[in-house]
């Protein structure tokens, strides 16, 4: 029954694409939906940007965090280490 249900075509309410199999809907949202909200790849170094997947490439060309990634990563790692020492 689940296999039958997973083949039911559904419509994405974000991008209005139709015919997505219900079983593939989560992949659609996580990987391809142009209107799904995504985070900047530099979120790990505290870039605050999030927005529709179709605007990510535009953001990446102006992201100030990506060029500073190595320095920011070192600072964040040092800060985390110092916080653990203070807590100990």
N, C-alpha and C positions, 0 to 999 in steps of 0.2 A: 504494500500500500504506500509506503514512504517513497519507493522508487517512482510510482505513478504520480504522487503528489509533487515530487521534485521535477518532473517534466512539464508541469503546468506553466505556461508562459505568463509572466507578470510584467508590469510596467514599473520602471523606476520613477519614483515621485520627485527625485532630485533633477534628473536630466531628461525625463520623459521618454527614454528609450523603451520600446516595447519588444516583446518576444523574448525576454530574458527568462531562461528556465529558472524556476523557483530554487532548485538545488544549486544553481550557479550565482544566485543573487548576491551572496556575501562576497564572492570573488569579484563580482562587478563593482561593488561598493569599495572594496579594499584596494583594487588594482587599476580599474579603468574608468570609473564614473567621473566625467569631467567636472561635475558639480559637487562631488563629495569633498568634505573639508579635510585637508591634509596639513601637516606641519612641515616647516622648513627642515631640510636635512641637517641644518646647523642647530636644531633645537637642543641637541645634546650639549651645545656650548651656549645655551640660553637665548638663542634667537627667538623672539616672541611671535614671529609671524605665523599665522595659520590662515588658510583661505581655500577657495575652490581649487581643485587639482589643475584646472585649465589656466590658472593664474600663477602656478608655481614657477614655471620657466621664466616668466617676467620678473618675479620676485628674486629668483636666483641670480639674475644679472645685476641686481642692485643690492643684494644682501651684504651688509657690512660685517657680518659675523664670520662668514666662510673664509675670507682672506686672513682673518685673525685666529682661525681655528687652533693652530698649534700653540700659540701663546695663551689663548683662553683656556684650552684644555689643561695646560700646565698649571695655570692659576687656580682653576676649579679643583684639580687633583690636590694641590697643596692646601687649599682651603678645607677640603674634606678631611685630609690627614690631620690638620691642626684642630679641626672641630672634634675629631675622634680623641685626640690627645687631651683636649680640654675636658671632654666628658669622662675620660678615664681618671 
